[in-house]
Amino acid sequence: MKLAAFERRVGFEFALTFDTGERVTVDLEPLIGNYISTEELSTGEIDPDWGCLQFHEGNVDIEPITLYRYAMGSTTTTGASASAVAQPARQPDRHLPLSL
């Protein structure tokens, strides 16, 4: 699992594409906000060997599987396969008895 592409949106919001084809838009501030300021987000790049999102030439990075798990746990996803992964499994409808 590697990060294939990313696009910075507003603030800490990033559109991420993984090598599986899954795409998600996610706010990374809870993950990296203590280490990177908004001004430093422009240093973001993908490490060509590891496929991680890194900042400051690798001084701050997010392991691809950690990034994937965090991103897929978010609520804003795009693409059919990403939506299927990010949503919880459908639970059967439960009919509760009505009290009269």
N, CA and C atoms as a LAMMPS dump frame, in Angstrom:
ITEM: TIMESTEP
0
ITEM: NUMBER OF ATOMS
300
ITEM: BOX BOUNDS ff ff ff
-5.0000000000000000e+02 5.0000000000000000e+02
-5.0000000000000000e+02 5.0000000000000000e+02
-5.0000000000000000e+02 5.0000000000000000e+02
ITEM: ATOMS id mol type element x y z
1 1 1 N 0.844 -1.173 0
2 1 2 C 0 0 0
3 1 3 C 0.888 1.234 0
4 2 1 N 0.692 2.089 -1.01
5 2 2 C 1.446 3.339 -1.09
6 2 3 C 0.525 4.469 -1.495
7 3 1 N 0.929 5.673 -1.156
8 3 2 C 0.241 6.864 -1.629
9 3 3 C 0.706 7.12 -3.057
10 4 1 N -0.231 7.234 -3.996
11 4 2 C 0.114 7.429 -5.405
12 4 3 C 0.1 8.902 -5.794
13 5 1 N -0.82 9.674 -5.214
14 5 2 C -0.931 11.097 -5.554
15 5 3 C -1.657 11.823 -4.43
16 6 1 N -1.444 13.116 -4.35
17 6 2 C -2.171 13.933 -3.382
18 6 3 C -2.311 15.343 -3.931
19 7 1 N -3.312 16.03 -3.419
20 7 2 C -3.524 17.432 -3.758
21 7 3 C -3.952 18.147 -2.491
22 8 1 N -3.265 19.218 -2.177
23 8 2 C -3.644 19.991 -1.002
24 8 3 C -4.823 20.87 -1.376
25 9 1 N -5.811 20.902 -0.534
26 9 2 C -7.007 21.718 -0.76
27 9 3 C -6.895 22.977 0.091
28 10 1 N -7.683 23.099 1.111
29 10 2 C -7.695 24.261 1.996
30 10 3 C -7.184 23.841 3.363
31 11 1 N -6.301 24.652 3.948
32 11 2 C -5.779 24.313 5.267
33 11 3 C -5.079 22.967 5.243
34 12 1 N -5.47 22.086 6.142
35 12 2 C -4.881 20.753 6.248
36 12 3 C -5.654 19.706 5.441
37 13 1 N -6.593 20.147 4.63
38 13 2 C -7.388 19.196 3.847
39 13 3 C -6.612 18.755 2.603
40 14 1 N -6.539 17.43 2.426
41 14 2 C -5.82 16.836 1.301
42 14 3 C -6.717 15.843 0.583
43 15 1 N -6.622 15.824 -0.742
44 15 2 C -7.23 14.774 -1.55
45 15 3 C -6.128 13.75 -1.791
46 16 1 N -6.347 12.527 -1.362
47 16 2 C -5.344 11.473 -1.445
48 16 3 C -5.79 10.387 -2.411
49 17 1 N -4.858 9.866 -3.196
50 17 2 C -5.116 8.715 -4.056
51 17 3 C -4.078 7.657 -3.727
52 18 1 N -4.572 6.467 -3.38
53 18 2 C -3.682 5.366 -3.036
54 18 3 C -3.451 4.486 -4.256
55 19 1 N -2.408 3.676 -4.227
56 19 2 C -2.072 2.845 -5.388
57 19 3 C -3.121 1.77 -5.669
58 20 1 N -4.093 1.633 -4.795
59 20 2 C -5.214 0.716 -5.026
60 20 3 C -6.298 1.369 -5.879
61 21 1 N -6.149 2.687 -6.123
62 21 2 C -7.156 3.442 -6.859
63 21 3 C -8.164 4.123 -5.949
64 22 1 N -8.099 3.831 -4.672
65 22 2 C -9.019 4.454 -3.724
66 22 3 C -8.64 5.909 -3.512
67 23 1 N -9.68 6.755 -3.46
68 23 2 C -9.473 8.191 -3.27
69 23 3 C -10.29 8.668 -2.092
70 24 1 N -9.72 9.614 -1.368
71 24 2 C -10.403 10.171 -0.207
72 24 3 C -9.918 11.597 0.013
73 25 1 N -10.803 12.446 0.502
74 25 2 C -10.431 13.796 0.916
75 25 3 C -10.539 13.828 2.43
76 26 1 N -9.481 14.289 3.079
77 26 2 C -9.414 14.175 4.532
78 26 3 C -8.664 15.363 5.127
79 27 1 N -9.047 15.722 6.345
80 27 2 C -8.361 16.766 7.108
81 27 3 C -7.253 16.094 7.91
82 28 1 N -6.013 16.432 7.613
83 28 2 C -4.869 15.808 8.285
84 28 3 C -4.387 16.573 9.514
85 29 1 N -5.07 17.649 9.878
86 29 2 C -4.602 18.438 11.02
87 29 3 C -4.5 17.62 12.3
88 30 1 N -5.473 16.765 12.642
89 30 2 C -5.306 15.972 13.869
90 30 3 C -4.09 15.042 13.825
91 31 1 N -3.682 14.67 12.633
92 31 2 C -2.559 13.74 12.487
93 31 3 C -1.205 14.449 12.495
94 32 1 N -1.125 15.605 11.84
95 32 2 C 0.18 16.277 11.689
96 32 3 C 0.217 17.719 12.181
97 33 1 N -0.899 18.23 12.674
98 33 2 C -0.977 19.634 13.082
99 33 3 C 0.006 20.048 14.152
100 34 1 N 0.437 19.112 14.988
101 34 2 C 1.422 19.437 16.035
102 34 3 C 2.843 19.505 15.494
103 35 1 N 3.047 19.06 14.269
104 35 2 C 4.399 18.969 13.708
105 35 3 C 4.63 19.892 12.512
106 36 1 N 3.534 20.279 11.844
107 36 2 C 3.627 21.08 10.626
108 36 3 C 2.658 22.247 10.728
109 37 1 N 3.121 23.446 10.396
110 37 2 C 2.219 24.6 10.341
111 37 3 C 1.584 24.674 8.95
112 38 1 N 0.542 25.46 8.813
113 38 2 C -0.109 25.576 7.501
114 38 3 C 0.856 26.119 6.453
115 39 1 N 1.777 26.976 6.857
116 39 2 C 2.759 27.526 5.916
117 39 3 C 3.723 26.444 5.425
118 40 1 N 3.965 25.441 6.228
119 40 2 C 4.912 24.381 5.881
120 40 3 C 4.286 23.25 5.063
121 41 1 N 2.982 23.257 4.909
122 41 2 C 2.313 22.199 4.147
123 41 3 C 2.739 22.159 2.684
124 42 1 N 3.241 23.287 2.186
125 42 2 C 3.691 23.331 0.785
126 42 3 C 4.93 22.474 0.548
127 43 1 N 5.59 22.006 1.609
128 43 2 C 6.766 21.145 1.441
129 43 3 C 6.37 19.679 1.231
130 44 1 N 5.069 19.393 1.229
131 44 2 C 4.587 18.025 1.094
132 44 3 C 4.989 17.384 -0.225
133 45 1 N 5.366 16.102 -0.143
134 45 2 C 5.724 15.322 -1.327
135 45 3 C 5.586 13.847 -0.99
136 46 1 N 5.59 13.015 -2.022
137 46 2 C 5.525 11.569 -1.825
138 46 3 C 6.936 11.01 -1.905
139 47 1 N 7.321 10.258 -0.888
140 47 2 C 8.61 9.585 -0.927
141 47 3 C 8.541 8.506 -2.01
142 48 1 N 9.425 8.556 -3.015
143 48 2 C 9.326 7.614 -4.13
144 48 3 C 9.582 6.149 -3.752
145 49 1 N 10.339 5.908 -2.705
146 49 2 C 10.632 4.535 -2.297
147 49 3 C 9.562 3.958 -1.376
148 50 1 N 9.123 4.743 -0.408
149 50 2 C 8.215 4.254 0.615
150 50 3 C 6.75 4.548 0.312
151 51 1 N 6.493 5.54 -0.533
152 51 2 C 5.115 5.896 -0.853
153 51 3 C 4.391 6.592 0.279
154 52 1 N 5.148 7.231 1.149
155 52 2 C 4.529 7.945 2.262
156 52 3 C 4.429 9.435 1.929
157 53 1 N 3.537 10.124 2.605
158 53 2 C 3.432 11.569 2.486
159 53 3 C 4.439 12.152 3.464
160 54 1 N 5.338 12.972 2.946
161 54 2 C 6.371 13.532 3.813
162 54 3 C 6.449 15.039 3.643
163 55 1 N 6.997 15.684 4.66
164 55 2 C 7.171 17.131 4.686
165 55 3 C 8.6 17.421 5.127
166 56 1 N 9.101 18.583 4.765
167 56 2 C 10.469 18.977 5.128
168 56 3 C 11.49 17.922 4.721
169 57 1 N 11.415 17.483 3.48
170 57 2 C 12.356 16.505 2.912
171 57 3 C 12.458 15.239 3.763
172 58 1 N 11.344 14.801 4.314
173 58 2 C 11.317 13.557 5.073
174 58 3 C 11.486 13.701 6.566
175 59 1 N 11.675 14.917 7.063
176 59 2 C 11.808 15.086 8.511
177 59 3 C 10.504 14.792 9.248
178 60 1 N 9.389 14.971 8.559
179 60 2 C 8.075 14.596 9.081
180 60 3 C 7.417 13.757 8.005
181 61 1 N 6.973 12.546 8.353
182 61 2 C 6.298 11.722 7.351
183 61 3 C 5.177 10.92 7.993
184 62 1 N 4.288 10.437 7.131
185 62 2 C 3.185 9.583 7.578
186 62 3 C 3.3 8.28 6.817
187 63 1 N 3.513 7.199 7.543
188 63 2 C 3.616 5.875 6.942
189 63 3 C 2.358 5.608 6.113
190 64 1 N 2.489 5.022 4.933
191 64 2 C 1.334 4.833 4.044
192 64 3 C 0.158 4.084 4.665
193 65 1 N 0.413 3.03 5.418
194 65 2 C -0.694 2.272 6
195 65 3 C -1.386 3.072 7.091
196 66 1 N -0.627 3.864 7.846
197 66 2 C -1.214 4.751 8.854
198 66 3 C -2.069 5.806 8.181
199 67 1 N -1.561 6.386 7.117
200 67 2 C -2.303 7.393 6.368
201 67 3 C -3.582 6.796 5.792
202 68 1 N -3.481 5.606 5.238
203 68 2 C -4.645 4.927 4.662
204 68 3 C -5.708 4.664 5.725
205 69 1 N -5.299 4.091 6.841
206 69 2 C -6.259 3.785 7.907
207 69 3 C -6.923 5.048 8.443
208 70 1 N -6.132 6.086 8.638
209 70 2 C -6.679 7.353 9.117
210 70 3 C -7.652 7.926 8.092
211 71 1 N -7.237 7.959 6.833
212 71 2 C -8.061 8.546 5.785
213 71 3 C -9.356 7.773 5.578
214 72 1 N -9.285 6.454 5.601
215 72 2 C -10.485 5.655 5.376
216 72 3 C -11.424 5.679 6.57
217 73 1 N -10.923 6.125 7.698
218 73 2 C -11.779 6.296 8.869
219 73 3 C -12.501 7.624 8.858
220 74 1 N -12.159 8.492 7.895
221 74 2 C -12.814 9.796 7.792
222 74 3 C -14.155 9.631 7.099
223 75 1 N -14.908 10.721 7.006
224 75 2 C -16.26 10.636 6.451
225 75 3 C -16.37 11.117 5.019
226 76 1 N -15.387 11.801 4.475
227 76 2 C -15.488 12.343 3.128
228 76 3 C -14.686 11.482 2.174
229 77 1 N -15.346 10.674 1.361
230 77 2 C -14.656 9.834 0.395
231 77 3 C -15.241 10.029 -0.978
232 78 1 N -14.439 9.741 -1.995
233 78 2 C -14.907 9.779 -3.367
234 78 3 C -14.477 8.51 -4.053
235 79 1 N -15.192 8.11 -5.061
236 79 2 C -14.853 6.889 -5.78
237 79 3 C -15.585 5.704 -5.189
238 80 1 N -16.017 4.796 -6.025
239 80 2 C -16.832 3.67 -5.575
240 80 3 C -16.111 2.799 -4.573
241 81 1 N -14.876 2.431 -4.85
242 81 2 C -14.194 1.514 -3.951
243 81 3 C -13.862 2.174 -2.621
244 82 1 N -13.518 3.455 -2.627
245 82 2 C -13.23 4.148 -1.379
246 82 3 C -14.482 4.238 -0.524
247 83 1 N -15.619 4.486 -1.128
248 83 2 C -16.853 4.566 -0.364
249 83 3 C -17.173 3.242 0.286
250 84 1 N -16.938 2.157 -0.416
251 84 2 C -17.238 0.84 0.137
252 84 3 C -16.351 0.536 1.333
253 85 1 N -15.107 0.956 1.291
254 85 2 C -14.186 0.689 2.389
255 85 3 C -14.483 1.587 3.574
256 86 1 N -14.811 2.851 3.329
257 86 2 C -14.945 3.824 4.394
258 86 3 C -16.244 3.693 5.176
259 87 1 N -17.244 3.066 4.611
260 87 2 C -18.515 2.953 5.291
261 87 3 C -18.59 1.658 6.078
262 88 1 N -19.25 1.701 7.227
263 88 2 C -19.396 0.472 8
264 88 3 C -20.303 -0.505 7.263
265 89 1 N -20.129 -1.769 7.586
266 89 2 C -20.966 -2.793 6.963
267 89 3 C -22.423 -2.532 7.303
268 90 1 N -23.28 -2.787 6.36
269 90 2 C -24.712 -2.568 6.566
270 90 3 C -25.236 -3.572 7.583
271 91 1 N -25.928 -3.04 8.555
272 91 2 C -26.546 -3.879 9.57
273 91 3 C -27.973 -4.192 9.148
274 92 1 N -28.461 -5.368 9.444
275 92 2 C -29.839 -5.685 9.076
276 92 3 C -30.8 -4.758 9.801
277 93 1 N -31.912 -4.449 9.144
278 93 2 C -32.937 -3.613 9.779
279 93 3 C -33.504 -4.359 10.964
280 94 1 N -33.666 -3.66 12.034
281 94 2 C -34.242 -4.257 13.227
282 94 3 C -35.612 -3.634 13.465
283 95 1 N -36.565 -4.452 13.717
284 95 2 C -37.907 -3.989 14.004
285 95 3 C -38.149 -4.179 15.485
286 96 1 N -38.316 -3.088 16.165
287 96 2 C -38.567 -3.163 17.599
288 96 3 C -40.066 -3.2 17.837
289 97 1 N -40.502 -3.987 18.795
290 97 2 C -41.932 -4.026 19.089
291 97 3 C -42.4 -2.688 19.626
292 98 1 N -43.563 -2.295 19.238
293 98 2 C -44.14 -1.045 19.699
294 98 3 C -44.879 -1.286 21.005
295 99 1 N -44.708 -0.388 21.925
296 99 2 C -45.459 -0.47 23.179
297 99 3 C -46.787 0.255 22.989
298 100 1 N -47.866 -0.345 23.409
299 100 2 C -49.198 0.282 23.29
300 100 3 C -49.696 0.71 24.618
